[in-house]
Each structure stands twice: as structure tokens, then as C-alpha cells.
Amino acid sequence: MCLSIPSKVTKIDKETNMATVDTMGVSRDAALDLMEEGDVKIGDYVLLHIGFVMNKIDEEDAMASLDTYKEIIEIMDSEEREKAILEDDECPNRAT
């Protein structure tokens, strides 16, 4: 299952139209092709799907969602956590 976890933009490469985002401590790249040029800035929170930034969300909503994800992660056992991470990394149609 692919989850859209709020991610904070840490870098933008205008030449490749890619953003580097931090998703709960994991750094990954995401394409900005579906966003208007200049709409996403460093420090913004965004939602990703299949390797693309889909939309921006405000910081308050991002923090509330991240708190919920942290609660879920706390009740998962280590095997469930590992499976969730592997499934996210194998999300079909990923932009890379």
C-alpha cells in the first residue's frame, strides 16, 4: 500500500524539476512535474504519490498527520514496520 505521508521539502533542483523531501527522517526525491512552477518552496510540506509531489499542505495539518503516523508506528511490531517500509519503497509507478 502506498501512503501519502506529509514530507518537508529540503531541496529543489530546478534543472531536473525534482524536490528532495524528508519523510519522517527518510530523505527521498520526488518529481515536481504535477505542480505549477514555483508553487513548491523549500520548507513547504507536501504529499507524495508514486514519486510525484501531488499537493502542498499547511504545516499544522502536516504535524497533525505526522503525530497520527507516529502513534500507528509505536503500536506496530518490528516485522510490521519493516514490511510497511519495504512496501513503500516498492510502490508501483514510482517516478525515478
Secondary structure, DSSP 8 states (H G I E B T S, - for coil): ------EEEEEEETTTTEEEEEETTEEEEEE-TTS-TT---TT-EEEEETTEEEEEE-HHHHHHHHHHHHHHHHHS-HHHHHHHHHHHHT-TT---
